Amino acid sequence: MLAGQIMRMAYAEGLSTPEIEYSEGGIMIDNKARFADLKDMLDSNKENLKMDAMKRVISMVAKGKDCSELFPAIVKNVAAKNLELKKLVYVYLVRYAEEQQELALLSISTFQRGLKDHNQLIRASALRVLSSIRVSMIAPVMMLAIKDAVRDMSAYVRKVAAHAIPKLYSLEPELQPQLIECIDFLLGDKRTLVLGSAVYAFEETCPDQLQLLHKHYRNLCRALVDVDEWGQVIMIGLLTRYARTQFVTPKNDDPLDVDHFLLLQSAKPLLQNRNCSVVMSVAQLYYHVAPPQQLSIVSKALVRLLRGPREVQYVVLVNIATICAASDSNSNIFEPFLKSFFVRNGDSMHVKLLKLQILKSLATESNVQIVLKELQTYVKMNDLAGPAIEAIGHCALQVGAVADYCLSGLVSLIANSNEELVSSVVVVLKKLLHEKAPLSLLIRLLKLINSIKAPSARACVIWLISTHINQVCGYSIDLLRIMAKTFASEAEIVKLQTLNLAAKLWILERDKSELLVQYILQLSRYDRSYDVRDRCRFIRNLLFKPNKLNINLLISDKPAPVSLSQFKDRELYQLGTLSHLLNQKCSNYRDLPEFPTTQPDPSIRKGPEVIIPQNIIINEGKGDINDEFYSDSCEEESEESEEESTESEDDEESVENESDEDDSESEEEESEENDSDIEIPIKKKEIEKIENNLDLLLDLDFTSTPTNIINSRWKRASAMACNDQTYELLSLSQTGGLIIKKQFNRSPSLFSNTMISIDIEVSVIENVENSKIDLIPLNDIDNTSGPIYINILGKGTHKSNIGINFEDTVKISKWKCIWDRGDKKNEYTIEITAPLGEQIEAIEMSKVQFDNEISKLTGMYQNKVKTNLKNWSSLDIYRRCNCKLVLGTEGYFAAETVNKKQLVLLKMIRDENNVEVFSEDVLFGNLFANFIQTWNSNKC
């Protein structure tokens, strides 16, 4: 017993020695004894014992235990008559055939017989085992098996054949021409179950043979939405490379090739996919292949992925940062979702830094105040202070209107006790003050040189003084004297900047600084740093052998540093790849081809016709187009669904029924071939009707809610202020333990641009083990984002977001709340309303445009009212309604209704407290005028 305890202490729980293992009773047994009972059961004549043994073996394999010793006993049962037993044997053989190749070869004749089995699962398993035997001598046998399997009547067997092709290619690359023929055949398969695997085989075997795709291109595009998720990822990547070789560079004003448009339209619905890899693949397709104006449709889908795990957030944020860094127009597509990039407490550090990078890229004149306000909050965080200050400096450079405001804020931080914070501030000031710096600020920096300890910050101060030495020539000598005292102990970067300052003073103020400069040069001459000594020799040659060129070299103005995004160089790699994520070329990475300068011949892609909506510009007259956009008829779809159901029955039914099912399957295949030969005459009127219906279908936006998308002729602006007020929908007195509140966040709704975005906060005060709260709309569900379902364990709070279309009126949206506490269920009715100030959204408008619009809105479109709001400011108006001040005016505000996108213009006269309301919607204008009369100085 003691020996057993010692052995147990020597190995971690759940592990054993290579030769010894413990049984449940604690008795030591070796592998031979452990597998003896299983071998006896496998050698038995009773099928039930063999089934029990195989189930135990598969269970051990699933747990990661080594069962290779049982291979001889199991492989003998590969010819068993029991179908379920045979399936389990093949599962085991697929796992161990590569390790036990010699024993597997002894049963190769059995595997070959399995290839002719009447059950599709056995045929597929036999091919999978055969392809797992990595022996070159059986390559011809595998080649014959694959050739037969790609023409098998079962789609599942054809799928397995596609996966076997790369295995055979890695074993015998000389067989590539024959394997390409098999891949070409599989790419023309009607079943989407096969297409994903066929594309995988293409990518692994012959990725550069893009000419094979010409005749299959349109079929692949049409089947894209129905392929399995991982097949979609591979297929989109392949079609991206194909499009880059067959279509010219897309431009907004140039017509699209009809096949180019087909690819983009086929991939668009996949932005709603649940798999984040599929969404990322579509995003990179639009980024690399679509015209710039169509890239905006991916922004909403990418922002949706930010709700996923941290790993997904990181990958998505890297891709968004790259898109924003590519051009200013790209960053505008994410501007409506600005608040999605605000840093949260639960974010990891790398996610926080990426969000800051994106916020810098999104800063524009319309939203820079919101961005700066958020960045000021981050300055107070220890881990984000430095990056936040750098972001503020970037905003000052990018938006000149706030440069002075940012500069004053940064200067106020110089006296901070936090050394790292001051260092970051000085580095940013170096970029901002390169061309022009106030004298008072330079003197202030000079006075702080002794208190600034960080080497980078000290070097930046010296650099600023030497850059603007003409302004502070007298003070710069004092700075050089201070630096000479501590020169020997300074960091290398500080010494280099001190040498530059000394050289400039030698040229400009030699009489006053000659001895000091010589002292600095003498110290540098014998410094420990190679770079400092090298710089010293360089400067001595320039100063002691003076000429005009040397002087100009030292004191000439240098160009201002350009602020470039660190994600700018990632454009070299394809979006969404590992190389792009790591910013370095990884193994097996294939560079994305450049667009051709001239359009290749489109007639090589023969296939069905694509019907294009009238509002899309396409390049007509190219290609040979004969059929409709969706050429698969209803009959083919029903036949495919029948074949799928037949195959699923094959997996579950017994041996007796399988032959009948196979017969029915073959009959369906024959009927498919016969149906393809039948031509049905259609009248011209019917053809026109079908085409019109298809046009309508193509215009549909397949979003999660059945709402209409209304386009505005005005550019939406970010909310200038948020109404922090919360409204109680369900009080504690009504429920006894449940509180529901609402708040209007004024951000674009994720569900529809005609809906108002509302944050819902559900709090459970009562100590309940598990609360299920369902919020279900009672009336007009089409004008809402749909029901939400919430689970809260114990006491807690959950926040969610809904969208409601109030149709620009004072209508009430009624919802049913069901609170299920396990043993008790309560129902309540909630009424949600929206103030008229929340039913409008701010827009960008100039003074000329404002005057032009109000000249059209007279008579019934104009309302004059008085307000009780005295001494108002723009912020007071912003808090009461979501509008924006017209640039260059006072009291002129512009907005539009959320639902119908009708103009709402306010003209406020301060002295008389008069307000003129101009609205394209007469009813809304009257309601809004009455709403303004309720304003007063005491409440929002």
N, C-alpha and C positions, 0 to 999 in steps of 0.2 A: 504493500500500500504506500509505503514511504517513497519507494522508487517511482511509483505512478504519480505521486504528488510532485516529486522533483521534475519529472518529465513534463508535467503540466505547467510548471512554473517557467520552464525553459522556452516554451512556445506560447505565442499569444492565443487568446481564445478564438476558436474557429479555425485554427491552423493545425497542421500536423507535420511530423517529420516526413521525409520522402518515402520512407519504408514502413512507418508505423502510424496507426491511427487508433483512436479510442472508439469503442462502441458505446451505445447509450448507457450501458451498465458500468462503464469505467474500465473494462477489460481491454488490454492492448491486443490489437489484431493487425496483421500485415495485409498488404494489398491482395495477395493470393487468397487469403481467407475471406477478405471482404467481398471479393467478386465471385467466390466459389458458388454461393447460392444463386447468383444471377446467371452464371454460366449453366448451372444445372437446369434452371427454369428455361433458358433459351434453347437448350438441347432437348427439352421435353417434347413429347408428341402432342401435348395439350395446348391448344391455341390460347386458352384463357391465361395459362401460366406465362406464355410468351408475351402476351399483351401486358400483363402486370410487370414483367421484367423490363420491357421496353419503356413503359411509362416511368418506371423508377430511373432508368438510364437517362432518358430525356430530361427528367427533373434534375438529375445531378449535372448534366451538361449545361442546363440553363443556369445553375448556380455557380458555374465556372470550374467544376471539378474535372480532373483528368480521367476520362473513361476510355482512353485509346487501347487499353489492354483487352477490352471486350470486343475489339474490331473483328477478330476471326469468328467469334461466336455469333456476332450479329450479322455479318455479311452472308452467312449461310442461309439466313432467313429472307434474303432479298427476293427469292422466288416463291414466297409464301402465297397461299391462295386467299387468305384473309386480307381484304383491302385495307382496313384500318392498320393492321400490323405492317403491311407493306409500306404504308405512308410513313409510319414511325421509323422504320428501318432506313428509308431514304433520307429522312431528316437527319438521322445520325450519320449516314454516309457522306452527306454534303459537308458536314462539319469536319470529318476526319479523313476523307479520301485523299486530301493533299498531303497529310502526314504519313498515312499508311499506303503509299503508292503501290508498293510491290504486292501487297495483299489485295488491293483494289483491282489490280490488273488481272488477278486470277478470276475475277467475277465479271470481266468486261463483256463476255458473251451474254450474261444475264442482263446487264445494263442495255445491251443492244436489243435484246428481246423486249425490254421495258419500253424502248422507243416506239414499239409497234403496239403497245397495250391499248385497249379500247377506252381506258379512262384517261382523261386529259391530265389529271394531277400526276399520275404515274409516268406518263410520257414526259411531262415537264421535269419531274424529279429525276428521272433517269438521265435526261440531258444535262441537268445541273450537276449531278454526280460525275458524269463523264467529263464535263468541262473543268471539274475541280482536280482531276488527275493530271498533274503537271509533268507529263512524260512525252517527249517529242515523237516517239515511235507511234503513238496513237493519234497524232495530228490528222492523218488522212481519214481515220474513222470519225473523228470529231467533225471534220469538214463535211463529210457525207451526212452526218446526223444533223448538222446545222442547215444544210441545203434542204433536207426533207422537212425540218421543223419550221422553217420560214414559210412553207406552203401548207402547214398544218391547218385543219379546219377550225381548231380552237385558238382563239385570240390569246389565251393565257400561255399556250405553248409557244406561239410566235413571240410573245413578250420575253419568255425565258431564252429563246433562241437569240434575240437581240442582245441580251446580257451575256450570252456565251461568246459572242463574236469578239469583244475586246480581250477576253481571256485567251482565245486561240491566237489572236494577233500578237499578243505579248509572248506567246510560246513559239510561234512560227511566223515572223514578219514577212517571209517570202510568200505567204498565202494571201497577202493583201488584195491583189486583183480579184480573186474569187470572193473574198469577204465583201469587197465593195459592191459586187453584183448582188449579194444577199441584202446588203444595206439599202441599195437602190430599190429592191423589191419591197422591203419593209417600209420605206418612206412613202410608198404609194398605198399603204394599207388603209382601209376605210375605218378601222377601229381606233379610237383615241387611246384605248388601253395599250396599244402596240406602239403608237407614234412617239410617245415620250421615251420609251426604251430604244426605239430606232434612232432617234436623234442623239441619245447618249452614246450608242454604238458608233455613230458617225463622228462625234467629237473625239472619241478615244482612238478611232482607227484611221480616219482620213480627214482631219479637220480642215485641211487646205483645199480639198476637192470641192469647192463651192459650186462648180459647174453642175454637180449632181442635183443641186437644189432647184435648178431653173424650172423643170416641169412639175416639181412638187411644191413650189413656193406658195401658190394661192391656196392649195389644200392645207398646208401647214398653218397658214394665217387663219383660215376659217376654223380649223380644229383647235386652235390655241386655247380658247376659253374652256374647252371640255377635257383637256389633257389633265392628268394628275398634277398636283402642285409642284413636285420636284421636277417633273417633266417639263412644266411650264418654265421653270427657271432656266433649264438647259436650252430649251427651244428659243426663248427670248434672246439669250446670249448669242446663239447661232444666227438668228435672224438679224440681230444688230450688226454682226460682222458682214453678213450678206448685203444688208442695205447700204453699208458704207462702201461697198465695191460696185454696186449696181445703180445707185442714184447720185445725182449731183448734190452739191451743198444746198440744203433747203434755206430759202429766204422768205421773209414775210410777204413780199410783194410778188414773188415768182410762183407760177402754178406748180402744184405737186404732181408727180407722176402718179397714175392711177394705182399702181401696185404699191407705191410708197404710202399713199393714203390708206390703202387696205390694211397694211401692217399696223399703222397707228390706230386705226379704228378698231381693229381686232384686239389690240392690247389694252385699250382704254378701260373696258369693264373690269379688268383684273386689278385696277387700283382699289377696288372694294374687297379684294381677297383677304381672307383671314391670316394667310401665311405672309409674314413680313418679308421673307426672301422674294416672294413673287412681286410684292409691291415695290421693293427696291429694284428688281429687274426691270419692271415697267418704267420706273423713274429714270434709270440709266438709259433705257431705250429712247425715251423722249429727250433726254439731255443730249445724247449723241446723234440722234437721227432726225428729230422733229424740228420744224421751224421755231424760232425763238418765241413767237407769240403763243404757241400751243404748250409751252413748258409750264404755264401757270396752273394747268389742271393737276399737276403732281404735288403741288404744295400742300393741299388739304390732306392728301393721303399720307404724306411723309410726317406731317404734324400729328396725325392720328397714331402713328407708330411710337411717338414719344411717350405714350401711356404704358408701353411695354416694360420689360425688365431693363436693368441698367445696361447690360451688354448690348441690347437692341438700341437703347437710347444713344449709346456712344457711337455705334456704327452709323445710325441715321443722322446724328448731329455732325459727324465728320463729312458726310455726303452733302448735307445742307450747307455747311460752311464752304465747301468747295464750289457749290452752285452759286452761292452769294458772292464769292470772291472772283468768279469768272467775269462778271460784268455787273454794272449798276442796274440794268434792266432785270437781271435775274434776281437780285435781292428784293426788288419791288414785289415779287410774287409772294413773298413770305411776310410782307408788311402787315396784312390784316391779322396775322397770327402772332403779332409782336409779343403779347403777354405770355404766350406759350414758351417763350425762351427766357422768362424771368427765372432767376435761381431760386430753388426751393431748399428748405433745410435738409430734406432727406436725400438730396443729390450727392453723389460722390464727387470728389475733387476734380477728376478729369471731365466729368459732365458739366460741372460749374464753369470750368475754363472754356469749354466749347461753347456754352451758352453766351458767355461774355464775348467771345469772338464773333458770334453771329449777331449779337446786339450791336456791336460796333459797325458791322456791315449794313445793318438795317437802318441806321440813323440817317434821317433826312430832315429837311426843314419843318416838315409837318409833324414829326413825332420826336424830335430831338429833346424837347422838354421832358417828355415822359421817360425817355432813355436816361437822361442825366439825373432825373429824380431817383430812378432805380439804382443807378451807379453810385450816387451819394450814399445810399443805404449800404451798399457793399463795401464802401471805404471803411465803415465801422467794424467790419468783420476782419479778424486777424489773418485768416487764410486767403481772403480775396482782396485785401487792401491794395497790394501792388498791382495785380492785373486790372482792378477797377480804375485805378489812377491812370494806367496806360490807356484804358478804354476811353476815359474822359479826354485825354490828350488827342486820341484819334478822332473823337467827335468834334473837337475844336478845329482840327485840320480839315476835316471833311465838310463841316457846316460852318462857314465863316461867320455867320450871324451870331453864333454863341461863343466865338473865340475869346472875346474880352471877359465874358461871364465865367468861362472855364478857367481862364488865366487868373482871375482874382480869387477864385476858389482854391486853386492849386497853391498860390502864393500864401494864402492863409494857413496852409498845412505845413509850411516850411518850419515853423517854430514848434512843431509837434515833438513830443518826447520820444516817440517811436522812431528808432533809427532807420529801420527798414522802410517805413512809410516815407520819411524824408528823402531817403535815397531814391525811391521810385518817383517822387515828385520832381526832384532835380533832373532826373533822366528825361522825364517828359518835358520839362521846361526847356531842355536843350533843343528838342525838336521844334517847340513852339516859338522860341525866341531866336531862331537862327538868323532870320533876315532883319528883324527889328526888335529891339528890347528897350523898355523904359529905363532911364538912368537911375531912377529911384529903386527899381527892382534889382539892378545890378549891384548897387551899393548895399542893399539889404542882403544879397547873397554873399557879398564880400565879408560883411560883419559876422555871418554865420559859419565861416570857413573853419573856425576852431571847434565849433560844436558839432559839425558834420563829421562823422567817423567812417562811414562806409566808403571804401575806395572808389567805387563807381560814381558816387555822388560828389566826392571831392574832385575827381577828374572832370566831371561835367561842369562844376563851378569854374574851374580853371579854364576849361574850353570856352565857356560863355564869355569870360573876361577877355581872353585872347582874341576871340572872334570879334568882339565889339571894343577893341582896345582903343580905338580913336575916341570913343565917348568917355572912357575912364582911364586915360593914360596915366594920370597921376596916382590914382588908386591902385593901378596894376603893379606899380613898383613896390608898394607896400605888400601886396599879395605875394610877389616874388620873394620879398624879404622873409615873410612868414614861412613860405614853403622851403626856403633855404635852410632854416633852422632844423626842420624835421626831414630833410630830403633823404638822408641815409636810411631812415626807417619807414619811408613811404612805400606803398605798393607800386608795382611796375607800371600800371596804367597811369598812376598819378605822376610818376617821374617823367613819363613820355610827354604828358601835357605840360608839365613844368618846363621842360626843354623847349617846347614850341613857344610858350610864353616868353621865355628868356630870349629866344631868337628874335621875336618881334620887337621886344623892348630894345635890343641892341641896335636895331635899324631905326626905330622911331625916337628913342630917348637914350642914346648911347652915353651922353655926358653924365646922366644921373644914375645909370645902371651898369656901367662897364665893369666895375669890380665885382658887382653881385653876379653878373652873367658869367664872368670868368670863373668865379667860385663854383657856380652850378655846373659849368662844363668840366671843371677839374674833378668834381665829385662823380660826375657821370662817366668820366674817362676810365675810372677804376671800379665801376659798379660790378656787382656779381652777375647781373643780367646781361646776356648777349645782346638782346634787343636794345637795351638802354645804351650800351657801349656803341653799338652800331649807329643808333640815332645821333649820338654825340659826335661821332666822326663825320657823319653826313652834314650836321649843322655847322661844325667847325670849318669844313671846307667851303660852305656857302658864305659864312660870315667873314672869314679871314682872306677870302679871295673874292671880294665884292665885284659884282657887275649888275647891270640892270635886270638881266634874266633871273639871277639869284634872288634879288630883292622882290621881284614880282612873284616868284615862286612861293615866298614866305608870307607876303602880306596881301596877296590878291584875294578877292572874295571867292568863297567856295559855294557851289550850288547847295540849296537846301536839301536835307535828307528826304527821300521819298518813303512814305509810309505804305509798305506793301503787306498784304495779308500773307501769313505763313502757309496758307492753303493754296496760294497762287500756283506753286510749282507742282501741286498734285494733279493738275490738268493733264500731265503727261501720261497718267494711267487711267484705265477705264473705270468709270464710277462703279462702286459696289464691289470691287475686287479686293483680294487680300493685299495686293501690291499697292493699291490706292490707300488702303487703311494704314499700312505701315510706311507708306511713302518710300518704298524701295522695291526694286524688281525681284519678285519671288520666282521660284522654279515653276516651270510649266506655264508661266504667264505669256500670253500672246498679245502683241501690240495691236491696237485697233487700227484697221486700214484707214488711209486718208480717202476722202471723197474723190471720185474721178473728176477731171476737168471737163470732160464731155460726156453726155448721156450715152451709156451703152445701149445697144439695140434691145428694146423692150419686147420684141416679138418672140424672144426665146422663152418667155414665160406664157405659154398658152394655157388658157383655162377659162373658167366662167367669168361672166361680166360682173363688174362692180357698179352698183347704182349709187350715185353720189348725191347728197343733198345739194340744193341749189346754192346755198350760202357758202359752200366750200369751193375754193379755187383749185381746179385740177388741170392737168395737162392733157387735153383731149387729142385724139388722133394718133396716140402712141399705143402700141401693143395690139395683140389680136385677142379681142374680148368677145366671147360668144354667149355666156350664160348670165345668170343673176348672181347677186352678192351672196346670198345663202342658197347654194345650189342643191344641198341635201334635201330631198323631198321628205314629206311626212312619212311616206311608206318606208324609206330607208331607216328613218329614226325608229319606227316601231319595230322593224326587223331587228335592228341592233339591240333594242331593249329586250326583245324576246330571246335573242342569242345570249345576252348577259344573264337573264333569269335562268335559261337552260344550264349555263355554265355554273351558276351558283347552286343549282339543284344537284349538279354532278358532284359538287364538293361534299354534299351532305347525304345523298341517297346511297343505298346499298348497291352491290354489284349487279343484282338482278335488274334494277331499273336503268342502269347506265347505258346499256346497249340501245334501249329504246330512246333515251335522251340524245345519244349520239346520232341516231338515225334522224330524229327530228331536227337536230342541228344541221346535218348535211342537207336535209330538205330545205331548210331556211336559206342555206348558202346557194342552193340551186335556184330557189325562188328569187333571190337577189339578182342573180345573173340574168334570169328571164325577165325580171321587171325592168332591168336596165335597157333591154332591147325594145320595150313597148313605147310607142310614141302616141301621146294623147293630143288630139287637135284642140286648140284653144282659140276662141274668137278674139278679134282685135280689141273689142271693148273690155273683155276680161283681162287681157294683157295690160291695158292702160290702168285698169283698176288695181291690179296686183302691184304694178310699179308705184302707183300713188301710195298704196298702203305701206310698201317697203320704205318709201321716202319718209313717211310718218314714223315708222319704227326706227329708222336711223336717226331721226331728230330727237328721239327719247333720250333722257339722261337717266341711266339706271342707277339711281342713288338709293339709299336705304329708306327714304321716306318718299311718298308719292306727291311731292310738291313741285310747283313750277319754278323755274329759274327765270327771274326777270332781270334783264340787263339795264343798267343805268347809263345815261350819257355823261354822267359826272363821276369824277374820281372820288371814291370814298376816302375820308380822312380819319385818322385815329381819334378816339374820344379825347377831348381836351381835359376833362375831369370826370371823375366817377362819383356817383351818388352812393355814399357809404351807408345810407339808411337801409335797414332790413325791415321786412314786413312779416308779421306772424300770420301764418295760414291756419295753424292748428295749435291751440294753446294748451297749457298744462291743465287748466281747469276743465277743459272739455274731455280730455283723455285720461288724466290721472297719471300719466307717465311718459307721454310722447309729445314732442314739440316739433313743429315743422315751420321753417321760415323761408322766405324768398328774398333775393337781392338781384337787381339788374346790373350786370357787369359791363354792358355797352360794348362788348366785343362781338365780332361777326359770328353768327350762329353756325355751328358745324353741320347743321342739318339742312338748312336752306337759307338763301340770302333774303327771303321774305319773312323770316321768323325773327323774333326777339329772343336773345340768349338770356336765360334766367338761371341763376344758381340756386339750387334747392339744398337746404341744410336740415337733415333729419337727426334729432337727438332723442335718445332713449334715456330717461331719468330713472325709471323703475329698474330694479335689479332683476332682469329676466335672463335666463340661461341663453336663449336664442330667440331673437325677434326677427320676423319676416315682415317687411313693410312693402306693399305693392301700391304704386300710384298709377291709376289707369284713367285716361281721359274718357269722359262720359259723352260729350257732344263734339261733333265735327272732328273726328280723330285725324282726318287728312290734314288739318291745319295745326297739328302738333307733331312733336318728334316721336310720339308713341309712348307706351307704358314703360315704367322703370321698376326694377325689382331690387330690393335692398335687404341684405342680411347683416345684423348687428349682434355680436356676442356680448351679453351682459350690458352694462352701461356703456354708452359710447355715442359718437357723432359720426355721421356719414354725409359727405357732400357729393352732389351730383349736378348735372346740367341738363336742362330741357330747352326745347324751342317751341314757341307758340306764335302763330300768325293771328294777330288781332284784327287784321284787315283794315287798319287805319281807322278804327272806331273804338267806342268805349264798351265793346262786347265783353262778356264774362266767359271765361273758360272753366268749365266744371270738371273736377276730377274726383274719382272715388279712391279713398285711402283704406286699405285693408291691413289691419295690424294683427298678425298671427303670433301669439305667444306660446304656441304649443297646446296648452290646455284651454286656451281662450282666444276667441277671434272677434275683433270689433271692426265695424265699418263706419267711415265718416265721409262727408261730402265737403270738398274744398273748392272754393271759388277764387280763381286767379284773375286779376285785372292788371292793366298796365297804364300808368299815367301817360298822357299825351306827350309829355316831354321825353319819354323813353321810346315812343313809337316813331321817332325821327332819328336820322343818323347824319353826322357831320360830313360835309363835302368841301372840296377845294374849289374856290371861286375867286376871280379877280374883281377889282372895282369896275372895270369896263363891262365884264360879263354880268355883274350884279345890276348895274344901271340898265343894261340891255334887257334883262329879264323882267325887271319891275315895270318897264315901259309897256310890256305886253300884258301884264297882270293888273288890269284896272277893272273898275265896276264891281261885279259880284265876286271877283277873285281877290278883292282888297278889303281889309277890315281895319278900322281905327278904334283903338281902345286905350284906356288909361290904366296904369298899374300903380300899386301902392309901394312898389320897390323903390326906395330912395337911396341916393348916393351909391348906385350900383356899380359894380366892376364887371369885367368880362368873366371873371371866375364865378360871380354870382349867377350869371346867365348860364354858364356851362353846367353848374350844379343842378339847375332846374330843367334844362333840356339839352339834348345831345346835338349841339350845333357848333359852328366854328366862325370866328371873326374873319370877315373879309379883309385880306391883306391891304394895309394902307388906309384903313378907315377906322372910325370909332362909332360903335353902335350898330354896325351892319353885320348881321349874322346870316349864314347860309346853311341849309340842311335839306333833306328830302325824306319823304315817308319811307318806312322800312318795307312795306308791302308793295305798293304800286310805284315806288320811286318817283313820286310827284314832288315838285319843288316846294319848299317852305322857306320864305325869306322874311327876316325881321329887320325893321328899321326903327331904332329906338332913339328918341330925342331926350337928352338928359334933363334939360332945364324944365320941360313941361311934363315929364313923365308920360309922354304919349308913345304909343307903340303902333306901328303899322305892320300888319301881317299880310303878306302876299303868298297865295297858295294856288297851285294848279288844280287842286282838289277843293271845290267850293265847300262841301260839307266839312271836310277836315279843317279848312281855314276858319270856319265859324266856330267849330269846337275848340280849336287852338286859341282863338281870340278870347273865348270865355275862360279858358285855362289860364291865360296870362293875367286876367283880372283877379285871379285868386292869389297871385304872388304878393308877398309882403316881406318886410325886412327881418321878420322874426323866425321864419322857417323856410326850408328848402322845398 
